[in-house]
Amino acid sequence: MHIRYPQPLSDPAETGRGKGLLVLAIVETTLTTLLSLGWMALALAMSMEAYDREPGDPGRPSGQGGLALLALGVLVSVGVTWLLRTVRRPGVRPGVSGAVALRLLAVLTLTGFLLADLLDG
């Protein structure tokens, strides 16, 4: 008599597609975190530059508070995404992977706009 032991369910992270999605998530997390920290540094620099100028000065930078909040929100969303990746429900991981790709696109687009605005003056 042979005893059959139940076979473990294959984890999507162990398959080829799952590994690719994990690599995408790691790359996106690294890029998003670094770029968000850069946004925070830019907001700090804008705040320091605005500190010495009068409130009505036309050359006074503005928007540093919104930029810092945006960077903080993106950093928090990275943590939430990794928490959601631990959920084992079948429909959650594909949705999280889609959100990761969309966030990467949004972060790169916004960084491009910020860079163009910074270089334009």
PyMOL commands that set and color helices and strands:
alter all, ss='L'
color gray80, all
select helices_A, chain A and resi 12-14+16-51+64-85+92-120
alter helices_A, ss='H'
color red, helices_A
deselect
rebuild
show_as cartoon
